[in-house]
Amino acid sequence: MRFLIKAFMVLAVCLALVGCGKKAGIEGKIVDGKDKPMSGVKLIANQAQPIKGYEHFETKSGSDGTFKFKGVFPSSEYVIEPWSDEWKSVAKVKVQSGPEGQTSMLEKPFMVRYTLSKAGVLADSKTGLQWAPSNGQPMNHFQAEGYVNGLKLDGVGWRLPTIAELKQIHPGHPMLNATSDNWVWSGEACPGGARFFFFGNGSDGCNDRDDSFYNNRVLAVRSQK
């Protein structure tokens, strides 16, 4: 009788913990914008609907970019994202863990294309370019040129982007501080003015250099150091 009582108590504790002993795994690979493995990157996995003891996990990627989370709750949704002391990223991926005792694989590599440094420089690992986010102030083209030429954010070498470079980051990025209603100046001339790029639909056009509408913005760019 005492044995049965103890067994019942152990079972009750397990039920209270919701899933005592239940474990599964998640595996994947983290790459940059050029599909190159990112090694030694810390990754965290947070359970979408937290269950005590299964809500948060951490791991690091290997030299080939692969990573594995062990002991996660089976058949549960997790959000995986990278974490670093040196940069931050908005990249994240949702994944379903495997059934109990099994490991699920990410359908495709987890890509981290953009990283924002502590200094505030946005690096694009796909193009090799670095971007200085918009300061949020409307500027005409003359002011934009003066701004980028005098910019000393984490060093010098900043310039106005080309239309082709702006198209590569369309429709923009949250950490660029340029939204879909912004017109961004380029460094390219056109008859009677300078060319601009519209993040709203990816179009470009020509405008007078002294125009400074409320939604004109400037983004500075340079090659990675």
C-alpha positions as CSV (number, residue, x, y, z in Angstrom):
1,M,0.0,0.0,0.0
2,R,2.8,2.4,0.9
3,F,4.5,1.6,-2.5
4,L,1.3,2.5,-4.3
5,I,0.9,5.8,-2.4
6,K,4.5,6.8,-3.3
7,A,3.9,5.9,-6.9
8,F,0.8,7.9,-7.0
9,M,2.6,10.9,-5.5
10,V,5.4,10.7,-8.1
11,L,2.8,10.6,-10.8
12,A,1.0,13.6,-9.4
13,V,4.2,15.6,-9.3
14,C,4.9,14.7,-13.0
15,L,1.5,15.8,-14.0
16,A,1.8,19.1,-12.1
17,L,5.0,19.8,-14.1
18,V,3.2,19.2,-17.3
19,G,5.2,16.7,-19.2
20,C,7.6,15.2,-16.7
21,G,10.3,13.4,-18.7
22,K,9.0,14.5,-22.1
23,K,11.9,15.6,-24.4
24,A,12.5,16.3,-28.0
25,G,15.1,18.1,-30.2
26,I,15.5,20.8,-32.8
27,E,18.4,20.9,-35.3
28,G,19.3,23.5,-38.0
29,K,22.0,25.5,-39.6
30,I,22.7,29.2,-39.4
31,V,24.1,31.1,-42.4
32,D,24.8,34.6,-43.5
33,G,23.4,36.5,-46.5
34,K,25.8,34.6,-48.8
35,D,24.8,31.2,-47.4
36,K,28.1,30.8,-45.6
37,P,28.0,29.0,-42.2
38,M,28.1,31.3,-39.2
39,S,30.2,29.5,-36.5
40,G,30.2,30.1,-32.8
41,V,26.9,32.0,-32.8
42,K,24.8,31.9,-29.7
43,L,21.1,30.9,-30.4
44,I,18.2,31.0,-28.1
45,A,14.9,29.2,-28.5
46,N,11.8,30.5,-26.7
47,Q,8.6,28.5,-26.4
48,A,5.6,30.2,-28.0
49,Q,3.3,29.1,-25.2
50,P,5.7,28.7,-22.2
51,I,5.6,25.5,-20.2
52,K,7.6,25.6,-17.0
53,G,11.0,24.0,-17.5
54,Y,10.7,24.1,-21.3
55,E,10.3,27.7,-22.0
56,H,13.9,28.8,-22.8
57,F,16.9,27.1,-24.3
58,E,20.4,28.2,-25.5
59,T,23.0,26.7,-27.7
60,K,25.9,27.6,-30.0
61,S,26.5,26.9,-33.7
62,G,29.5,24.7,-34.7
63,S,32.2,25.4,-37.2
64,D,29.8,24.4,-40.0
65,G,27.0,26.5,-38.7
66,T,24.9,23.6,-37.4
67,F,23.2,23.8,-34.0
68,K,21.0,21.6,-31.9
69,F,18.6,22.2,-29.1
70,K,18.1,19.2,-26.7
71,G,15.4,18.5,-24.2
72,V,12.8,20.8,-25.6
73,F,9.1,20.1,-25.2
74,P,7.7,17.7,-27.9
75,S,5.5,18.9,-30.7
76,S,5.7,22.5,-29.5
77,E,6.3,25.8,-31.3
78,Y,9.6,27.6,-30.6
79,V,11.0,30.9,-31.9
80,I,14.7,30.8,-32.6
81,E,16.9,33.9,-32.8
82,P,20.6,34.8,-32.6
83,W,22.1,36.7,-29.7
84,S,25.5,38.5,-29.5
85,D,27.3,41.0,-27.2
86,E,28.6,42.7,-30.3
87,W,25.6,43.1,-32.6
88,K,21.8,42.5,-32.7
89,S,19.5,41.3,-35.4
90,V,15.8,41.1,-36.0
91,A,16.1,37.7,-37.7
92,K,14.1,34.9,-36.2
93,V,12.5,31.7,-37.3
94,K,9.5,29.7,-36.0
95,V,9.9,25.9,-35.8
96,Q,7.9,23.0,-34.5
97,S,9.9,20.6,-32.2
98,G,9.8,16.9,-33.0
99,P,7.6,14.3,-31.3
100,E,8.7,12.9,-28.0
101,G,12.1,11.3,-28.4
102,Q,12.6,12.7,-31.9
103,T,14.4,15.6,-33.4
104,S,12.9,18.0,-36.0
105,M,15.0,19.7,-38.7
106,L,14.7,23.2,-40.0
107,E,13.3,23.0,-43.6
108,K,16.1,25.4,-44.8
109,P,19.1,27.2,-43.2
110,F,18.3,30.0,-40.8
111,M,19.7,33.1,-42.6
112,V,21.0,36.2,-40.7
113,R,21.6,38.8,-43.4
114,Y,21.6,42.0,-41.4
115,T,23.4,42.8,-38.1
116,L,23.4,46.1,-36.3
117,S,26.7,46.9,-34.4
118,K,26.9,48.6,-31.1
119,A,28.0,51.7,-33.0
120,G,24.8,51.7,-35.0
121,V,26.1,50.4,-38.3
122,L,23.9,48.0,-40.2
123,A,26.0,45.4,-42.1
124,D,24.5,43.5,-45.0
125,S,26.4,40.2,-45.3
126,K,24.8,39.5,-48.7
127,T,26.2,42.6,-50.5
128,G,29.1,43.4,-48.3
129,L,27.8,46.9,-47.7
130,Q,27.4,48.9,-44.5
131,W,24.5,51.3,-43.9
132,A,24.0,54.2,-41.6
133,P,20.4,54.3,-40.6
134,S,18.3,57.4,-41.4
135,N,18.4,60.1,-38.8
136,G,14.7,60.6,-39.5
137,Q,15.2,64.2,-40.7
138,P,13.9,65.4,-44.1
139,M,16.7,66.8,-46.3
140,N,17.1,68.2,-49.8
141,H,19.9,66.7,-51.9
142,F,22.4,69.4,-51.0
143,Q,21.9,68.7,-47.3
144,A,22.0,65.0,-47.9
145,E,25.4,65.3,-49.5
146,G,26.8,67.4,-46.7
147,Y,25.4,65.0,-44.1
148,V,27.1,61.9,-45.6
149,N,30.4,63.7,-46.3
150,G,30.6,64.8,-42.7
151,L,29.4,61.5,-41.1
152,K,31.9,59.8,-38.8
153,L,29.8,56.9,-37.5
154,D,32.3,54.2,-36.6
155,G,34.8,55.8,-39.0
156,V,34.5,57.7,-42.3
157,G,34.1,56.7,-45.9
158,W,30.3,57.3,-46.1
159,R,28.6,58.3,-49.3
160,L,25.1,58.5,-50.9
161,P,24.0,55.1,-52.3
162,T,23.3,54.3,-55.9
163,I,19.8,53.3,-57.1
164,A,21.1,49.8,-57.7
165,E,22.3,49.6,-54.0
166,L,18.9,50.9,-52.8
167,K,17.1,48.3,-54.8
168,Q,19.1,45.6,-53.2
169,I,17.7,46.5,-49.8
170,H,14.1,47.0,-51.0
171,P,11.6,47.0,-49.3
172,G,13.8,48.4,-46.6
173,H,14.8,47.0,-43.2
174,P,13.4,47.8,-39.7
175,M,16.8,48.9,-38.4
176,L,17.3,51.3,-41.3
177,N,14.7,53.7,-39.9
178,A,13.3,54.2,-43.4
179,T,9.7,53.2,-44.0
180,S,7.6,52.5,-47.1
181,D,6.5,56.1,-47.3
182,N,10.1,57.5,-47.6
183,W,11.8,58.8,-50.6
184,V,15.6,58.2,-50.3
185,W,18.2,60.3,-52.2
186,S,20.8,58.6,-54.3
187,G,24.2,60.0,-55.3
188,E,23.2,59.8,-59.0
189,A,22.5,62.9,-61.1
190,C,19.7,63.2,-63.6
191,P,18.6,66.1,-65.9
192,G,17.8,69.0,-63.6
193,G,18.4,67.2,-60.3
194,A,19.2,64.0,-58.6
195,R,17.7,60.5,-58.6
196,F,15.7,59.2,-55.7
197,F,14.3,55.8,-54.7
198,F,10.8,55.1,-53.2
199,F,10.7,52.3,-50.7
200,G,6.9,52.0,-51.1
201,N,6.9,50.3,-54.5
202,G,10.6,50.1,-55.5
203,S,10.4,52.8,-58.1
204,D,12.9,55.6,-58.7
205,G,12.7,59.0,-60.3
206,C,14.3,62.4,-60.6
207,N,13.7,65.5,-58.5
208,D,15.1,69.0,-58.0
209,R,18.0,69.0,-55.7
210,D,16.6,71.7,-53.5
211,D,13.3,69.8,-52.8
212,S,13.0,68.8,-49.1
213,F,9.6,67.2,-48.7
214,Y,8.7,65.9,-45.3
215,N,9.3,62.2,-46.3
216,N,12.6,62.7,-48.0
217,R,15.3,60.8,-46.2
218,V,19.0,60.1,-46.5
219,L,20.8,56.8,-46.0
220,A,24.6,56.6,-46.0
221,V,26.5,53.6,-47.3
222,R,30.1,52.3,-47.6
223,S,31.9,49.1,-48.3
224,Q,32.7,46.9,-45.2
225,K,35.9,47.8,-43.5
